[in-house]
Amino acid sequence: MKQVAKVVAWLLATVLALVLLTVAVFWERDRTVAELAPRWAQAPSQMIEVMGMQVHIRDEGPRDDPIPIVLLHGTSDSLHCWNGWVAALSPQRRVIRFDLPAFGLTGPQPDGDYSIAMYVRFVLAVMDKLQVPRAVVGGNSLGGQIAWGVAVAAPQRVERLILVDAAGYPLQPKSVPIGFQIARLPGVRSLMEYVLPRGVIESSVRNVYGQPEKVTPELVDRFFELTLREGNRKALAQRMDQRLWGDQDKIKTIRQPTLILWGAQDRLVPLENAEKFHADIAGSQLVVFDALGHVPHEEDPQATALAVRRFLQLK
């Protein structure tokens, strides 16, 4: 028994030593919005108050556009992912994008509510704040699920719908980014509130690209630094605890003209889900990009934005 006790004690001491070493090597403190803003909230960024949060937003293009385009990013992403689309669309259309609660510079939701219903209310509240009664609403991944949730909850507010590798059906991923895996692990994710190996971020970003060689150090910087925004690491874990699907039957009620864009190399939300959306949304258009992954709007903004321009009948 004494020998067993010694082995157990040695194992515990080794684990503790490894934890302390990990903390010492990879410890990263939270960053304030003031620290991050000079790099990530340059003009035309602004902060507006919505639902008790200071929301990071960019509102660009013609102010007299009667039907603006509202774009919603995915999990752990930020409004910056739409830069390429904004460049292609804003000369003719007003384009509104913002960091969703739990992510980017917007940060945590005060009540810790990260349900899809909360996100739908949030998007509608932003539209109300900006006095946008009706919009084209598009989103990627989690943002796509929120986008179609808005179309279902408030169909009179959505003129057209754009779904980019959208969530909504029960997931059967072929590969999950390591950052998402960690956010679901009790204990380990608590440690990640204090440590953040840059390699975890780089691996996660490369995982969602169809062509990982396109992932640049600057792109990894963006994900790494905005993950460190005060409260975002804890908020991500809370988001992972809350329901990701369950209302998929409502997808069949969508009547807005809908464009579905998908990367054939998406291993997180596979192409089969695109085909489900296409089958369930009457009259929808499906465009597949063979070489692209889960974030095709960022991996190849020119090709994907061209499909959007055709959908919106822009010259």
C-alpha positions as a Markdown table, in Angstrom:
| # | Residue | x | y | z |
|---|---|---|---|---|
| 1 | Met | 0.0 | 0.0 | 0.0 |
| 2 | Lys | 2.9 | 2.4 | 0.8 |
| 3 | Gln | 4.3 | 1.7 | -2.6 |
| 4 | Val | 1.0 | 2.5 | -4.3 |
| 5 | Ala | 0.7 | 5.7 | -2.2 |
| 6 | Lys | 4.2 | 6.7 | -3.3 |
| 7 | Val | 3.3 | 6.1 | -7.0 |
| 8 | Val | 0.0 | 8.1 | -6.7 |
| 9 | Ala | 1.8 | 10.9 | -5.0 |
| 10 | Trp | 4.5 | 10.9 | -7.7 |
| 11 | Leu | 1.9 | 11.0 | -10.4 |
| 12 | Leu | 0.0 | 13.9 | -8.7 |
| 13 | Ala | 3.3 | 15.8 | -8.3 |
| 14 | Thr | 4.1 | 15.2 | -11.9 |
| 15 | Val | 0.7 | 16.4 | -13.1 |
| 16 | Leu | 1.0 | 19.5 | -10.9 |
| 17 | Ala | 4.4 | 20.2 | -12.2 |
| 18 | Leu | 3.2 | 19.9 | -15.8 |
| 19 | Val | 0.3 | 22.3 | -15.1 |
| 20 | Leu | 2.6 | 24.8 | -13.5 |
| 21 | Leu | 5.0 | 24.6 | -16.3 |
| 22 | Thr | 2.2 | 25.1 | -18.9 |
| 23 | Val | 1.0 | 28.1 | -17.0 |
| 24 | Ala | 4.5 | 29.5 | -16.7 |
| 25 | Val | 5.2 | 29.0 | -20.4 |
| 26 | Phe | 1.9 | 29.9 | -22.0 |
| 27 | Trp | 0.3 | 32.3 | -19.5 |
| 28 | Glu | -1.5 | 35.1 | -21.3 |
| 29 | Arg | -3.4 | 37.8 | -19.5 |
| 30 | Asp | -6.7 | 39.3 | -20.7 |
| 31 | Arg | -6.4 | 42.4 | -22.9 |
| 32 | Thr | -8.6 | 45.4 | -22.5 |
| 33 | Val | -10.5 | 46.9 | -25.4 |
| 34 | Ala | -8.4 | 50.0 | -25.1 |
| 35 | Glu | -5.3 | 47.9 | -25.7 |
| 36 | Leu | -6.7 | 46.1 | -28.7 |
| 37 | Ala | -8.5 | 49.0 | -30.3 |
| 38 | Pro | -5.5 | 50.7 | -32.0 |
| 39 | Arg | -5.0 | 47.6 | -34.2 |
| 40 | Trp | -8.4 | 46.1 | -34.5 |
| 41 | Ala | -10.9 | 49.0 | -34.2 |
| 42 | Gln | -9.4 | 51.4 | -36.7 |
| 43 | Ala | -11.8 | 53.6 | -38.8 |
| 44 | Pro | -14.5 | 53.1 | -39.7 |
| 45 | Ser | -15.0 | 51.1 | -36.5 |
| 46 | Gln | -17.3 | 52.5 | -33.8 |
| 47 | Met | -18.8 | 51.3 | -30.5 |
| 48 | Ile | -22.5 | 51.5 | -30.0 |
| 49 | Glu | -24.5 | 50.5 | -26.9 |
| 50 | Val | -26.9 | 47.5 | -27.5 |
| 51 | Met | -28.4 | 45.3 | -24.8 |
| 52 | Gly | -26.0 | 46.5 | -22.2 |
| 53 | Met | -22.9 | 45.9 | -24.3 |
| 54 | Gln | -20.5 | 48.2 | -26.2 |
| 55 | Val | -20.7 | 46.6 | -29.6 |
| 56 | His | -17.9 | 46.9 | -32.1 |
| 57 | Ile | -19.5 | 47.7 | -35.5 |
| 58 | Arg | -18.6 | 48.9 | -38.9 |
| 59 | Asp | -21.3 | 50.5 | -41.1 |
| 60 | Glu | -20.1 | 51.3 | -44.6 |
| 61 | Gly | -21.4 | 52.1 | -48.1 |
| 62 | Pro | -24.2 | 54.4 | -49.4 |
| 63 | Arg | -26.3 | 55.8 | -46.5 |
| 64 | Asp | -29.4 | 55.9 | -48.8 |
| 65 | Asp | -29.4 | 52.2 | -49.4 |
| 66 | Pro | -33.0 | 51.1 | -48.4 |
| 67 | Ile | -32.0 | 47.5 | -47.9 |
| 68 | Pro | -28.6 | 47.2 | -46.2 |
| 69 | Ile | -26.6 | 44.0 | -46.0 |
| 70 | Val | -26.0 | 42.7 | -42.5 |
| 71 | Leu | -23.2 | 40.2 | -42.1 |
| 72 | Leu | -22.7 | 37.9 | -39.1 |
| 73 | His | -19.4 | 36.0 | -38.4 |
| 74 | Gly | -18.9 | 32.6 | -36.9 |
| 75 | Thr | -17.6 | 31.2 | -33.6 |
| 76 | Ser | -14.4 | 32.8 | -32.3 |
| 77 | Asp | -14.3 | 35.1 | -35.4 |
| 78 | Ser | -14.9 | 38.8 | -35.7 |
| 79 | Leu | -16.2 | 41.4 | -38.2 |
| 80 | His | -12.8 | 41.5 | -39.9 |
| 81 | Cys | -13.6 | 38.2 | -41.7 |
| 82 | Trp | -15.9 | 40.1 | -44.1 |
| 83 | Asn | -13.2 | 42.6 | -45.2 |
| 84 | Gly | -13.1 | 41.2 | -48.7 |
| 85 | Trp | -16.9 | 41.2 | -49.2 |
| 86 | Val | -17.2 | 44.7 | -47.9 |
| 87 | Ala | -14.6 | 45.9 | -50.5 |
| 88 | Ala | -16.6 | 44.2 | -53.2 |
| 89 | Leu | -20.1 | 45.2 | -52.1 |
| 90 | Ser | -19.9 | 48.6 | -50.3 |
| 91 | Pro | -19.3 | 50.7 | -53.4 |
| 92 | Gln | -23.0 | 50.0 | -54.3 |
| 93 | Arg | -24.6 | 48.7 | -51.1 |
| 94 | Arg | -24.6 | 49.7 | -47.4 |
| 95 | Val | -22.9 | 46.9 | -45.5 |
| 96 | Ile | -23.2 | 46.5 | -41.7 |
| 97 | Arg | -21.1 | 44.0 | -39.7 |
| 98 | Phe | -20.3 | 43.7 | -36.0 |
| 99 | Asp | -18.6 | 41.5 | -33.4 |
| 100 | Leu | -21.2 | 39.2 | -31.9 |
| 101 | Pro | -21.4 | 38.8 | -28.1 |
| 102 | Ala | -18.6 | 36.5 | -26.7 |
| 103 | Phe | -16.3 | 37.4 | -29.6 |
| 104 | Gly | -14.1 | 40.2 | -31.0 |
| 105 | Leu | -14.1 | 43.5 | -29.2 |
| 106 | Thr | -17.8 | 43.2 | -28.2 |
| 107 | Gly | -17.0 | 40.6 | -25.6 |
| 108 | Pro | -19.2 | 38.8 | -23.1 |
| 109 | Gln | -23.0 | 39.0 | -22.8 |
| 110 | Pro | -23.8 | 40.4 | -19.4 |
| 111 | Asp | -26.1 | 37.5 | -18.4 |
| 112 | Gly | -24.0 | 34.8 | -19.9 |
| 113 | Asp | -26.8 | 33.9 | -22.3 |
| 114 | Tyr | -25.4 | 32.6 | -25.6 |
| 115 | Ser | -28.5 | 30.9 | -26.9 |
| 116 | Ile | -29.5 | 31.3 | -30.6 |
| 117 | Ala | -32.6 | 33.1 | -29.3 |
| 118 | Met | -30.4 | 35.7 | -27.6 |
| 119 | Tyr | -28.3 | 36.2 | -30.7 |
| 120 | Val | -31.5 | 36.6 | -32.8 |
| 121 | Arg | -32.7 | 39.3 | -30.4 |
| 122 | Phe | -29.3 | 40.9 | -30.5 |
| 123 | Val | -29.2 | 41.2 | -34.3 |
| 124 | Leu | -32.7 | 42.7 | -34.3 |
| 125 | Ala | -31.7 | 45.1 | -31.6 |
| 126 | Val | -28.7 | 46.3 | -33.6 |
| 127 | Met | -30.9 | 46.8 | -36.6 |
| 128 | Asp | -33.3 | 48.8 | -34.5 |
| 129 | Lys | -30.5 | 50.9 | -33.1 |
| 130 | Leu | -29.3 | 51.7 | -36.6 |
| 131 | Gln | -32.9 | 52.2 | -37.8 |
| 132 | Val | -32.7 | 49.4 | -40.4 |
| 133 | Pro | -36.2 | 48.1 | -40.8 |
| 134 | Arg | -35.3 | 45.5 | -43.4 |
| 135 | Ala | -32.1 | 44.0 | -44.6 |
| 136 | Val | -30.3 | 41.3 | -46.6 |
| 137 | Val | -28.9 | 39.1 | -43.8 |
| 138 | Gly | -26.0 | 36.8 | -44.2 |
| 139 | Gly | -23.8 | 34.7 | -41.9 |
| 140 | Asn | -21.1 | 32.1 | -41.7 |
| 141 | Ser | -21.2 | 29.0 | -39.4 |
| 142 | Leu | -22.8 | 30.2 | -36.1 |
| 143 | Gly | -23.5 | 33.5 | -37.8 |
| 144 | Gly | -25.4 | 31.6 | -40.5 |
| 145 | Gln | -27.5 | 29.9 | -37.9 |
| 146 | Ile | -28.3 | 33.2 | -36.4 |
| 147 | Ala | -29.1 | 34.6 | -39.9 |
| 148 | Trp | -31.7 | 32.0 | -40.7 |
| 149 | Gly | -33.0 | 32.3 | -37.1 |
| 150 | Val | -33.6 | 36.0 | -37.7 |
| 151 | Ala | -35.4 | 35.1 | -41.0 |
| 152 | Val | -37.6 | 32.6 | -39.2 |
| 153 | Ala | -38.3 | 34.8 | -36.1 |
| 154 | Ala | -38.9 | 38.1 | -38.0 |
| 155 | Pro | -39.4 | 37.3 | -41.7 |
| 156 | Gln | -40.7 | 40.9 | -42.3 |
| 157 | Arg | -37.2 | 42.1 | -41.4 |
| 158 | Val | -35.2 | 39.9 | -43.9 |
| 159 | Glu | -35.4 | 40.7 | -47.6 |
| 160 | Arg | -32.9 | 38.0 | -48.7 |
| 161 | Leu | -30.8 | 35.4 | -46.9 |
| 162 | Ile | -27.2 | 34.3 | -47.5 |
| 163 | Leu | -25.9 | 31.2 | -45.7 |
| 164 | Val | -22.1 | 30.5 | -45.8 |
| 165 | Asp | -21.3 | 27.1 | -44.4 |
| 166 | Ala | -24.0 | 27.7 | -41.9 |
| 167 | Ala | -24.8 | 25.7 | -38.7 |
| 168 | Gly | -28.3 | 24.5 | -38.0 |
| 169 | Tyr | -28.5 | 20.7 | -38.4 |
| 170 | Pro | -27.0 | 18.2 | -35.9 |
| 171 | Leu | -23.3 | 18.2 | -36.5 |
| 172 | Gln | -21.3 | 15.2 | -37.7 |
| 173 | Pro | -17.9 | 16.9 | -38.2 |
| 174 | Lys | -15.0 | 15.1 | -39.9 |
| 175 | Ser | -12.6 | 17.3 | -37.9 |
| 176 | Val | -13.0 | 19.8 | -35.1 |
| 177 | Pro | -10.5 | 22.6 | -34.4 |
| 178 | Ile | -8.5 | 21.9 | -31.3 |
| 179 | Gly | -9.6 | 25.2 | -29.8 |
| 180 | Phe | -13.2 | 24.1 | -30.0 |
| 181 | Gln | -12.3 | 20.7 | -28.5 |
| 182 | Ile | -10.6 | 22.4 | -25.5 |
| 183 | Ala | -13.5 | 24.8 | -24.9 |
| 184 | Arg | -15.7 | 21.7 | -24.4 |
| 185 | Leu | -13.5 | 20.0 | -21.8 |
| 186 | Pro | -14.2 | 20.7 | -18.1 |
| 187 | Gly | -11.0 | 21.5 | -16.2 |
| 188 | Val | -8.8 | 22.0 | -19.3 |
| 189 | Arg | -11.0 | 24.9 | -20.5 |
| 190 | Ser | -10.7 | 26.5 | -17.1 |
| 191 | Leu | -6.9 | 26.4 | -17.5 |
| 192 | Met | -7.3 | 28.0 | -20.9 |
| 193 | Glu | -8.8 | 31.1 | -19.3 |
| 194 | Tyr | -5.2 | 31.8 | -18.1 |
| 195 | Val | -3.0 | 30.2 | -20.8 |
| 196 | Leu | -3.3 | 30.4 | -24.6 |
| 197 | Pro | -0.6 | 28.7 | -26.7 |
| 198 | Arg | -0.4 | 30.5 | -30.0 |
| 199 | Gly | 0.0 | 27.1 | -31.7 |
| 200 | Val | -3.5 | 26.2 | -30.6 |
| 201 | Ile | -4.9 | 29.2 | -32.4 |
| 202 | Glu | -2.9 | 28.6 | -35.5 |
| 203 | Ser | -3.9 | 24.9 | -35.7 |
| 204 | Ser | -7.5 | 25.8 | -35.3 |
| 205 | Val | -7.5 | 28.4 | -38.0 |
| 206 | Arg | -5.6 | 26.1 | -40.4 |
| 207 | Asn | -8.2 | 23.4 | -39.7 |
| 208 | Val | -11.0 | 25.5 | -41.1 |
| 209 | Tyr | -9.2 | 26.4 | -44.3 |
| 210 | Gly | -9.4 | 24.2 | -47.4 |
| 211 | Gln | -6.0 | 25.5 | -48.3 |
| 212 | Pro | -4.1 | 25.9 | -45.0 |
| 213 | Glu | -1.1 | 27.5 | -46.7 |
| 214 | Lys | -3.2 | 30.6 | -47.1 |
| 215 | Val | -3.2 | 31.2 | -43.3 |
| 216 | Thr | -0.9 | 34.1 | -42.6 |
| 217 | Pro | 0.8 | 35.2 | -39.4 |
| 218 | Glu | -1.3 | 38.3 | -39.5 |
| 219 | Leu | -4.5 | 36.2 | -39.6 |
| 220 | Val | -3.3 | 34.2 | -36.6 |
| 221 | Asp | -2.5 | 37.4 | -34.8 |
| 222 | Arg | -6.1 | 38.5 | -35.2 |
| 223 | Phe | -7.6 | 35.4 | -33.8 |
| 224 | Phe | -5.0 | 35.2 | -31.0 |
| 225 | Glu | -5.3 | 38.8 | -29.8 |
| 226 | Leu | -9.1 | 39.0 | -30.0 |
| 227 | Thr | -9.5 | 35.7 | -28.1 |
| 228 | Leu | -7.6 | 37.5 | -25.3 |
| 229 | Arg | -10.2 | 40.3 | -25.1 |
| 230 | Glu | -11.4 | 40.4 | -21.5 |
| 231 | Gly | -13.9 | 37.7 | -20.8 |
| 232 | Asn | -13.8 | 36.1 | -24.3 |
| 233 | Arg | -12.2 | 32.8 | -23.2 |
| 234 | Lys | -14.7 | 32.1 | -20.5 |
| 235 | Ala | -17.6 | 33.2 | -22.8 |
| 236 | Leu | -16.5 | 30.7 | -25.5 |
| 237 | Ala | -16.7 | 27.9 | -23.0 |
| 238 | Gln | -20.2 | 29.1 | -22.0 |
| 239 | Arg | -21.3 | 29.3 | -25.6 |
| 240 | Met | -20.1 | 25.7 | -26.2 |
| 241 | Asp | -22.3 | 24.6 | -23.2 |
| 242 | Gln | -25.5 | 26.0 | -24.8 |
| 243 | Arg | -27.7 | 24.4 | -27.5 |
| 244 | Leu | -26.3 | 24.6 | -31.0 |
| 245 | Trp | -29.3 | 23.1 | -32.8 |
| 246 | Gly | -32.8 | 21.7 | -32.3 |
| 247 | Asp | -34.9 | 24.0 | -34.4 |
| 248 | Gln | -33.9 | 22.7 | -37.8 |
| 249 | Asp | -37.6 | 21.9 | -38.7 |
| 250 | Lys | -38.1 | 25.7 | -38.9 |
| 251 | Ile | -35.7 | 25.9 | -41.8 |
| 252 | Lys | -38.4 | 24.5 | -44.1 |
| 253 | Thr | -40.5 | 27.6 | -43.3 |
| 254 | Ile | -38.0 | 30.0 | -44.8 |
| 255 | Arg | -39.5 | 31.8 | -47.8 |
| 256 | Gln | -37.0 | 34.5 | -48.5 |
| 257 | Pro | -34.8 | 34.2 | -51.6 |
| 258 | Thr | -31.7 | 32.3 | -50.3 |
| 259 | Leu | -28.2 | 31.9 | -51.5 |
| 260 | Ile | -26.2 | 29.0 | -50.0 |
| 261 | Leu | -22.4 | 29.2 | -50.4 |
| 262 | Trp | -20.3 | 26.2 | -49.2 |
| 263 | Gly | -16.7 | 25.1 | -49.2 |
| 264 | Ala | -16.4 | 21.5 | -50.4 |
| 265 | Gln | -13.4 | 21.0 | -48.1 |
| 266 | Asp | -15.4 | 22.0 | -45.0 |
| 267 | Arg | -14.6 | 19.4 | -42.4 |
| 268 | Leu | -16.5 | 21.0 | -39.5 |
| 269 | Val | -19.9 | 21.5 | -41.2 |
| 270 | Pro | -19.6 | 19.1 | -44.2 |
| 271 | Leu | -21.1 | 19.6 | -47.6 |
| 272 | Glu | -24.0 | 17.3 | -46.8 |
| 273 | Asn | -25.4 | 20.1 | -44.7 |
| 274 | Ala | -25.4 | 22.4 | -47.6 |
| 275 | Glu | -27.5 | 19.9 | -49.5 |
| 276 | Lys | -30.0 | 19.7 | -46.6 |
| 277 | Phe | -30.4 | 23.5 | -46.6 |
| 278 | His | -30.9 | 23.5 | -50.4 |
| 279 | Ala | -33.5 | 20.8 | -50.1 |
| 280 | Asp | -35.3 | 22.4 | -47.2 |
| 281 | Ile | -35.4 | 26.0 | -48.4 |
| 282 | Ala | -37.7 | 26.2 | -51.4 |
| 283 | Gly | -36.2 | 28.0 | -54.4 |
| 284 | Ser | -32.7 | 28.4 | -52.8 |
| 285 | Gln | -29.5 | 28.6 | -54.8 |
| 286 | Leu | -26.5 | 26.5 | -53.9 |
| 287 | Val | -23.0 | 27.4 | -55.0 |
| 288 | Val | -20.1 | 25.1 | -54.0 |
| 289 | Phe | -16.4 | 26.1 | -54.1 |
| 290 | Asp | -14.4 | 22.9 | -54.5 |
| 291 | Ala | -11.1 | 24.0 | -53.1 |
| 292 | Leu | -12.4 | 26.0 | -50.1 |
| 293 | Gly | -13.1 | 25.1 | -46.5 |
| 294 | His | -15.3 | 26.3 | -43.7 |
| 295 | Val | -14.7 | 30.1 | -44.2 |
| 296 | Pro | -14.8 | 30.5 | -48.0 |
| 297 | His | -15.8 | 34.2 | -47.7 |
| 298 | Glu | -12.4 | 34.8 | -46.2 |
| 299 | Glu | -10.3 | 32.2 | -47.9 |
| 300 | Asp | -11.4 | 33.5 | -51.4 |
| 301 | Pro | -13.4 | 36.7 | -50.9 |
| 302 | Gln | -13.3 | 37.6 | -54.6 |
| 303 | Ala | -14.9 | 34.4 | -55.9 |
| 304 | Thr | -17.5 | 34.2 | -53.1 |
| 305 | Ala | -18.4 | 37.9 | -53.3 |
| 306 | Leu | -18.9 | 37.5 | -57.0 |
| 307 | Ala | -21.6 | 34.9 | -56.3 |
| 308 | Val | -23.2 | 37.3 | -53.9 |
| 309 | Arg | -23.1 | 40.2 | -56.4 |
| 310 | Arg | -24.9 | 37.9 | -58.9 |
| 311 | Phe | -27.5 | 36.9 | -56.3 |
| 312 | Leu | -28.1 | 40.6 | -55.5 |
| 313 | Gln | -28.1 | 41.5 | -59.2 |
| 314 | Leu | -25.3 | 44.0 | -58.9 |
| 315 | Lys | -23.5 | 45.1 | -62.0 |
